[in-house]
Amino acid sequence: MITRSAHFPNLEDAAFDAARKTITETHCSFCIPRHPCYFPAHITAATGAAKPMEDRDYRVAFPTRGSILGAAELAALADLVNSEQMLSDGRWRSAFEHRFRDHVGSRHALSVTSGTVALELAIHLADLRPGDEVIATPQTFSATIHPLLDRDVRVHFCDIDPATLNIDPAQVEATVSDRTAAILLVHYGGYPAEMERIVAAAHRHGAVVIEDCAHALGAVRHGRRPGALGDIGCFSFHNTKNLTTLGEGGMLTFDRDEWYVRLDRIRSNQPDVVCRTPQSPTPPPTPLLPWMRFSGEVYAYDYAQILRAGTNATMSEAAAAVGIVQLDRLAELAARRREIARRLDDCLGRYGQIRLHRPPEGVTHAYHLYTFFVEAGQAAREHLVKALDRSGVEVQLRYFPLHLTPEWRARGHRLGECPQAERLWFDQQVNLPCHPGMTDAQVDYLVEAVTAALDETLPPTGPTGLDERAAARA
Ligand SMILES: Cc1ncc(COP(=O)(O)O)c(C=O)c1O
């Protein structure tokens, strides 16, 4: 229901409800029977009248960019252009990787063209075999697990912990077995997952833990950073992320030297292979002369098995040059996100039926997404969202539980498989704008609008609601 307000602000309630009724009563072929249709595209098709989200000019909107770029990034680009150095495979890429590796605290960092590519390659490194099991979170963006769709593996969605929206470590411990080859999780919205228990359980059974860190730049868990908590970290520097390399980019972080060699080959158009012993290479049919390109290497090895074709996933020098500057600004960008989140927590925490997405001591949230929960249920959430939308505050809802999407239902996944993820998405969860591009005036207005909308929806329990609940928990 929340998507109605966010995606169809210009559509009359009656028209929207009629469209949704048509869709649900005729059993929208993509949606879940007996549940309202939540997909903007389906409702657009049913009404023809709906205006897309972009048409609405919100006073406080989700960001067109998740980071801020300025004079320092321009200067880095000017340096690169004026240097007459290579524009790919050059020194900016290595410098960015070294800086990133040191920031995360991993032995290696290897850049690629996107977070999606990083995840594809990480899943390749897990060396999955037909029939293997993979444990995955249902509460993430589709790219976290998409590469599993066309593999002959059994995906087991473990439900999430409602406090964090991250995969529930207790469920992982109960599910992991010697058949489990990999665990795929996300640090939802920038809230670091409880990795200690998950990694211990995975390693007892020889499974690889892949962390989707797309939201997690700026997060810390007991002194350690996501990307160095599991076996492989996958970062995205997409336009909307906490740090961007000019709109697209990604990074893998890990400790194993062998993985570096394999990934470096794949991203530069060489296949990932198992070699025969180098002592018995195929002899060249003709003498190899120094001017012949590829002459030296081609007959030095024979490949026993091709594990994966190579591709070009090289981060450009321009992207890397901007990435270095962005990494220098990360502390400041992350502090601004935390400051806005603190203002929202203080405001929302006064209301008894609102639950915050707030980590305990020792855990730092990166607030790629600001999330809260309306525990009063679906009708109260709908009311609240409508009030926020009327006041010009954009509301979003991320992410639709993945096991219920058509592609995963086609593989046999069903409603009821992850009750917590379903309950929170359908009834309680809300995401508000929280990003460093917001002005102080916008933050003030957001807090005012949230207060007014909540006063209308759920009268506050008093100015000390948050403190009382903290005391009750202690
Ligand atoms: C959780 C998550 N994983 C992966 C990705 C994919 O990253 P990219 O857009 O860089 O391919 C995104 C976002 O775009 C994301 O939010």
The ligand as a Gaussian input file, in Angstrom:
#p B3LYP/6-31G(d) Opt

LIG

0 1
 C       22.079000      -4.353000      -1.663000
 C       22.576000      -4.108000      -3.066000
 N       23.354000      -5.045000      -3.650000
 C       23.839000      -4.873000      -4.882000
 C       23.562000      -3.748000      -5.604000
 C       24.066000      -3.654000      -7.008000
 O       25.073000      -2.705000      -7.148000
 P       25.333000      -1.996000      -8.569000
 O       24.197000      -1.077000      -8.827000
 O       26.632000      -1.272000      -8.362000
 O       25.448000      -3.064000      -9.564000
 C       22.761000      -2.744000      -5.034000
 C       22.391000      -1.486000      -5.672000
 O       22.438000      -1.019000      -6.636000
 C       22.265000      -2.926000      -3.719000
 O       21.486000      -2.010000      -3.130000

